[in-house]
Amino acid sequence: MKFLPFLICLSAVTHLAAQTIQTKHLNYQNRNREYVVFLPTGFSSNQKLAVYIALHGNSGTDKGMMDYTSLNNIADTAKFIAVYPQGISNSWADGTRHYGCR
């Protein structure tokens, strides 16, 4: 699963009472990757919450997707974690064209 590194990093999040937006980084396949995590109000690391991964379109950004979708408002109400990973060179393609599901 390509997003496994993002999910693993969420386990390192500590107890937080108010809604929180955190910018995180990880190294995956020799690339430094950025992603934004939204934690809803009252989040506790003891809770099991769903994780929604929102992917931006070509030439988009992680923060741009967060602003465009307003998903944080829904995540805060419905109590789930929203993750906005940044694509490579602002896209998900690495120079190769991929069509359909793998």
Residue frames as a rotation matrix with the C-alpha (Angstrom) as fourth column:
MET 1
0.586 0.811 0.000 0.00
0.811 -0.586 0.000 0.00
0.000 0.000 -1.000 0.00
LYS 2
-0.108 -0.698 0.708 1.57
0.659 -0.584 -0.474 3.28
0.744 0.415 0.523 -1.08
PHE 3
0.193 0.253 0.948 0.05
-0.348 -0.886 0.308 5.29
0.917 -0.389 -0.083 1.75
LEU 4
0.620 -0.007 -0.784 1.22
0.586 0.669 0.457 2.97
0.522 -0.743 0.419 4.49
PRO 5
-0.497 -0.851 -0.171 4.07
0.760 -0.332 -0.558 5.35
0.418 -0.408 0.812 5.46
PHE 6
-0.508 0.387 0.769 1.50
-0.319 -0.914 0.249 8.12
0.800 -0.119 0.588 6.00
LEU 7
0.578 0.807 -0.121 -0.61
-0.233 0.305 0.923 5.91
0.782 -0.506 0.364 8.23
ILE 8
0.247 -0.590 -0.769 2.40
0.824 0.545 -0.153 4.73
0.509 -0.596 0.621 10.22
CYS 9
-0.730 -0.578 0.364 3.37
0.351 -0.775 -0.525 8.33
0.586 -0.255 0.769 10.96
LEU 10
0.030 0.825 0.564 -0.08
-0.407 -0.506 0.761 9.02
0.913 -0.253 0.321 12.37
SER 11
0.602 0.179 -0.778 0.64
0.496 0.680 0.540 6.58
0.626 -0.711 0.320 15.18
ALA 12
-0.415 -0.855 -0.311 3.31
0.837 -0.225 -0.499 8.98
0.356 -0.468 0.809 16.44
VAL 13
-0.236 0.406 0.883 0.76
-0.091 -0.914 0.396 11.74
0.968 0.013 0.252 17.08
THR 14
-0.920 -0.159 -0.359 0.36
0.337 0.152 -0.929 12.61
0.203 -0.975 -0.087 20.76
HIS 15
-0.120 0.921 -0.372 -2.74
0.980 0.050 -0.192 13.50
-0.158 -0.387 -0.908 22.76
LEU 16
-0.968 -0.103 0.231 -4.35
0.159 -0.958 0.239 16.75
0.196 0.268 0.943 21.63
ALA 17
-0.480 0.830 -0.285 -7.57
0.529 0.015 -0.848 18.41
-0.700 -0.558 -0.446 22.89
ALA 18
0.223 0.549 -0.806 -8.33
-0.332 -0.734 -0.592 21.07
-0.917 0.399 0.019 20.24
GLN 19
0.910 0.072 0.408 -8.47
0.346 0.408 -0.845 20.57
-0.227 0.910 0.346 16.49
THR 20
0.217 -0.940 -0.263 -4.97
-0.195 -0.305 0.932 20.64
-0.957 -0.151 -0.249 15.11
ILE 21
0.994 -0.092 -0.066 -3.31
-0.052 0.149 -0.988 20.98
0.100 0.985 0.143 11.72
GLN 22
0.386 -0.910 0.150 0.21
-0.184 0.083 0.979 19.59
-0.904 -0.406 -0.135 11.54
THR 23
0.734 -0.306 -0.607 2.67
-0.627 0.039 -0.778 19.59
0.262 0.951 -0.163 8.65
LYS 24
0.559 -0.500 0.662 4.77
-0.205 0.690 0.694 16.44
-0.803 -0.524 0.283 8.72
HIS 25
0.285 -0.545 -0.788 7.63
-0.945 -0.023 -0.326 15.03
0.159 0.838 -0.522 6.65
LEU 26
0.538 -0.242 0.807 8.85
-0.164 0.909 0.382 11.54
-0.827 -0.338 0.450 5.90
ASN 27
-0.338 -0.688 -0.642 11.40
-0.877 -0.018 0.481 10.01
-0.342 0.726 -0.597 3.60
TYR 28
0.379 0.522 0.764 9.92
-0.081 0.842 -0.534 7.45
-0.922 0.140 0.361 1.22
GLN 29
0.668 -0.219 0.712 11.73
0.712 0.468 -0.524 5.93
-0.218 0.856 0.468 -1.76
ASN 30
-0.324 -0.940 -0.103 14.63
0.915 -0.339 0.219 8.35
-0.241 -0.023 0.970 -1.22
ARG 31
-0.389 0.260 0.884 12.36
0.333 -0.855 0.398 11.40
0.859 0.449 0.245 -1.46
ASN 32
-0.937 0.141 -0.319 11.43
0.247 -0.377 -0.893 13.80
-0.246 -0.916 0.318 1.29
ARG 33
-0.430 0.867 0.251 7.63
0.518 0.010 0.855 13.88
0.739 0.498 -0.453 1.31
GLU 34
-0.960 0.211 0.186 5.41
-0.281 -0.679 -0.679 16.43
-0.017 -0.704 0.710 3.03
TYR 35
-0.369 0.917 -0.149 1.86
0.525 0.338 0.781 15.85
0.767 0.210 -0.607 4.21
VAL 36
-0.662 0.293 0.690 -0.65
-0.617 -0.735 -0.280 17.78
0.425 -0.611 0.668 6.28
VAL 37
-0.618 0.466 -0.633 -2.65
0.602 0.798 -0.001 16.06
0.505 -0.382 -0.774 9.02
PHE 38
-0.358 0.601 0.715 -5.89
-0.631 -0.720 0.288 17.43
0.688 -0.348 0.637 10.47
LEU 39
-0.792 0.125 -0.597 -6.91
0.486 0.722 -0.493 16.10
0.369 -0.681 -0.633 13.89
PRO 40
0.042 0.919 0.392 -10.47
0.262 -0.389 0.883 16.83
0.964 0.065 -0.257 15.05
THR 41
-0.144 0.025 0.989 -11.39
-0.785 -0.611 -0.099 18.60
0.602 -0.791 0.108 18.28
GLY 42
0.493 0.332 0.804 -11.01
-0.837 0.433 0.334 16.29
-0.237 -0.838 0.491 21.25
PHE 43
0.592 -0.320 -0.740 -8.70
-0.313 0.755 -0.576 13.88
0.743 0.573 0.347 19.44
SER 44
0.447 -0.507 0.737 -6.88
-0.765 0.209 0.609 11.46
-0.463 -0.836 -0.295 21.70
SER 45
-0.358 -0.675 -0.645 -4.22
-0.888 0.460 0.011 8.98
0.289 0.577 -0.764 20.66
ASN 46
-0.791 0.147 0.594 -6.26
-0.241 0.817 -0.524 6.37
-0.562 -0.557 -0.611 22.56
GLN 47
0.258 0.955 -0.144 -9.11
-0.467 -0.007 -0.884 6.72
-0.846 0.295 0.445 20.03
LYS 48
-0.608 -0.296 0.737 -9.51
0.511 0.564 0.649 4.70
-0.607 0.771 -0.191 16.87
LEU 49
0.216 0.645 -0.733 -10.62
-0.266 -0.683 -0.680 7.08
-0.939 0.342 0.024 14.12
ALA 50
0.641 0.054 0.765 -11.03
0.688 0.400 -0.605 6.64
-0.339 0.915 0.220 10.39
VAL 51
-0.295 -0.765 -0.572 -8.38
0.117 -0.624 0.773 8.25
-0.948 0.161 0.274 8.18
TYR 52
0.787 0.529 0.318 -9.40
0.434 -0.108 -0.895 10.01
-0.439 0.842 -0.314 4.96
ILE 53
-0.341 -0.938 -0.064 -6.61
0.493 -0.236 0.838 10.67
-0.801 0.254 0.543 2.46
ALA 54
0.766 0.611 -0.202 -7.34
0.217 -0.541 -0.813 13.57
-0.605 0.578 -0.547 0.11
LEU 55
-0.223 -0.861 0.457 -5.17
0.777 0.127 0.617 13.64
-0.589 0.492 0.641 -3.03
HIS 56
0.130 0.204 -0.970 -4.80
-0.258 -0.938 -0.232 16.90
-0.957 0.281 -0.070 -4.93
GLY 57
0.885 0.222 0.409 -4.91
0.337 0.299 -0.893 17.11
-0.321 0.928 0.190 -8.71
ASN 58
0.112 -0.866 0.487 -2.08
0.984 0.028 -0.178 17.87
0.141 0.499 0.855 -11.09
SER 59
-0.404 -0.469 0.786 -0.34
0.347 -0.873 -0.343 21.16
0.846 0.134 0.515 -10.25
GLY 60
0.677 0.656 0.334 -2.15
-0.120 -0.350 0.929 21.24
0.727 -0.669 -0.158 -6.89
THR 61
-0.526 -0.813 0.250 -0.67
-0.399 -0.023 -0.917 21.21
0.751 -0.582 -0.312 -3.40
ASP 62
-0.561 0.267 -0.784 -1.41
0.688 0.676 -0.262 19.55
0.460 -0.687 -0.563 -0.09
LYS 63
-0.733 0.246 -0.635 -2.44
0.379 -0.628 -0.680 22.83
-0.566 -0.739 0.367 1.53
GLY 64
-0.791 0.455 -0.409 -4.37
-0.612 -0.579 0.539 23.92
0.008 0.676 0.737 -1.55
MET 65
-0.504 0.604 -0.618 -6.40
0.092 0.749 0.657 20.70
0.859 0.273 -0.433 -1.42
MET 66
-0.607 0.247 -0.755 -7.09
0.794 0.163 -0.585 21.25
-0.021 -0.955 -0.295 2.26
ASP 67
-0.771 0.291 -0.567 -8.36
-0.112 -0.938 -0.328 24.79
-0.627 -0.190 0.756 1.58
TYR 68
-0.766 0.439 -0.469 -10.32
-0.569 -0.121 0.814 23.83
0.301 0.890 0.343 -1.55
THR 69
-0.512 0.554 -0.656 -12.25
0.241 0.826 0.510 20.91
0.824 0.103 -0.557 -0.04
SER 70
-0.195 0.365 0.911 -13.05
-0.848 -0.530 0.031 22.35
0.494 -0.766 0.412 3.41
LEU 71
0.146 0.212 -0.966 -12.78
0.022 0.976 0.218 18.72
0.989 -0.053 0.138 4.49
ASN 72
-0.838 -0.527 -0.141 -11.49
0.162 0.006 -0.987 19.76
0.521 -0.850 0.080 7.91
ASN 73
-0.525 0.724 0.448 -14.94
-0.845 -0.508 -0.169 21.06
0.105 -0.467 0.878 8.86
ILE 74
0.471 0.690 -0.550 -16.48
-0.627 0.700 0.342 17.67
0.621 0.184 0.762 8.03
ALA 75
-0.129 -0.626 -0.769 -13.65
0.232 0.735 -0.637 15.81
0.964 -0.261 0.050 9.76
ASP 76
-0.899 -0.201 0.390 -14.15
-0.283 -0.415 -0.865 17.86
0.336 -0.887 0.316 12.91
THR 77
-0.108 0.956 0.273 -17.90
-0.993 -0.116 0.013 17.17
0.044 -0.270 0.962 12.96
ALA 78
0.705 0.420 -0.571 -17.74
-0.502 0.865 0.015 13.50
0.501 0.276 0.820 11.91
LYS 79
0.534 -0.577 0.618 -14.59
-0.677 0.145 0.721 12.84
-0.506 -0.804 -0.314 13.98
PHE 80
0.818 -0.433 0.378 -12.10
0.546 0.790 -0.279 11.46
-0.178 0.435 0.883 11.49
ILE 81
0.061 -0.892 -0.448 -8.50
0.130 -0.438 0.890 12.31
-0.990 -0.113 0.089 10.61
ALA 82
0.979 0.189 0.078 -7.86
0.112 -0.174 -0.978 14.01
-0.171 0.966 -0.192 7.26
VAL 83
0.059 -0.998 0.036 -4.47
0.326 0.053 0.944 13.61
-0.943 -0.044 0.329 5.56
TYR 84
0.958 0.189 -0.215 -3.33
-0.102 -0.475 -0.874 15.70
-0.267 0.860 -0.436 2.60
PRO 85
0.221 -0.935 0.279 -0.12
0.584 0.355 0.730 14.30
-0.781 0.002 0.624 1.06
GLN 86
0.366 -0.233 -0.901 1.95
-0.609 -0.792 -0.043 16.45
-0.704 0.564 -0.432 -1.29
GLY 87
0.934 -0.022 0.357 2.58
0.272 0.691 -0.669 14.89
-0.232 0.722 0.652 -4.70
ILE 88
-0.077 -0.995 0.070 6.00
0.677 -0.001 0.736 14.79
-0.732 0.104 0.674 -6.31
SER 89
-0.948 -0.306 0.088 6.54
0.284 -0.687 0.669 18.00
-0.145 0.660 0.738 -8.30
ASN 90
-0.608 0.780 -0.147 2.92
-0.614 -0.579 -0.536 18.87
-0.504 -0.235 0.831 -7.40
SER 91
0.183 0.708 -0.682 1.53
-0.901 0.398 0.172 15.76
0.393 0.583 0.711 -9.13
TRP 92
0.545 0.073 0.836 1.20
-0.556 0.778 0.294 12.05
-0.628 -0.624 0.464 -8.37
ALA 93
0.976 -0.212 0.042 2.99
0.167 0.616 -0.770 10.90
0.137 0.759 0.637 -11.51
ASP 94
0.424 -0.901 -0.093 6.73
0.076 -0.067 0.995 10.30
-0.903 -0.428 0.040 -11.47
GLY 95
-0.369 -0.519 -0.771 7.10
-0.726 -0.357 0.588 10.96
-0.580 0.777 -0.245 -15.17
THR 96
-0.992 0.119 0.048 5.32
0.126 0.824 0.552 7.77
0.026 0.553 -0.832 -16.17
ARG 97
-0.392 0.920 0.012 1.69
-0.841 -0.363 0.400 7.67
0.373 0.147 0.916 -17.19
HIS 98
-0.982 0.171 0.084 -0.53
0.107 0.861 -0.497 5.40
-0.157 -0.479 -0.864 -15.11
TYR 99
-0.456 0.881 -0.124 -4.08
-0.723 -0.286 0.629 4.59
0.519 0.376 0.768 -16.13
GLY 100
0.412 0.771 -0.487 -6.70
-0.283 0.616 0.735 2.85
0.866 -0.165 0.472 -14.04
CYS 101
0.734 -0.063 0.676 -6.18
-0.667 0.122 0.735 0.89
-0.129 -0.991 0.047 -10.85
ARG 102
-0.238 -0.858 -0.455 -3.19
-0.759 0.457 -0.464 -1.25
0.606 0.235 -0.760 -10.08
